[in-house]
Amino acid sequence: MLVLLALSGQAMAVERLTVRVLETLPHDINAFTQGLEWHQGRLYVSTGLYGQSSLRRLNGRNGELELQMALADSLFGEGLARVGERLVQLTWREGLALVWRLPGLELEMAHSYEGEGWGLCFDGDHLWMSDGSASLQRRSPVDFSLQQRLEVRLDGRSQPRLNALACAGEHIYANVWKQARILRIHKASGEVDGVIDASPLLPLSDRVAHREAVLNGIAHNPETGEFYLTGKWWPRLFRVRFVQAS
Ligand code: DDQ
């Protein structure tokens, strides 16, 4: 098997995974979730839509809202990542990455960038950003400068509409816009080596009946290896493990 894969030159074994729900937390049905981050027992949520965008801090045990900062009406909140004692929040088409201080969420500064902002995660060394294309951008956590582009491929095919991101070890997990599918991307190569079917969450989500009410938001807890998942206008937030699909 391995020999054959090596000879074929591109195909590699792709693990098929699904979600095991460990806990269901309540979530604000009006939150158009665009980014999710876990840190020290708290969840941080970036929400979108013009005039409604926010950065929120939730209690990670019960999902209760602890703190909420409104973005200017002209900004559409997107992906969220933690760099040390700061959160970086993308905006969709405004080219601004807002930098907030933890834990009180004071807005400190903003970096500017070209193009759209979709998802964001920090791997301890670099920021990784999606823009709706099939490539991820590696950026400096210091000045947000673009350092590298990584094309994401599954079985030799590029994978567009990469959205919310979570960095975990050698991998970047990306949910695909308007699909209940999460790709596990090997950071060094851009190859997808695992696909997580998150569709079992859809009937549990109680999401608003709207075509934009899709899975979005993925956070990793490095202490437990668990993930948090929710969606846009989903009144549920799930603590899950990714497990082998049977
Ligand atoms: N993005 O998150 C995929 C980058 C952009 C999504 C924009 C969705 C706009 C929906 C507007 C719905 C208004 C009822």
Residues whose N, C-alpha, C, O or C-beta is under 5 A from the ligand:
A	BS01	DDQ	G117 W118 E212
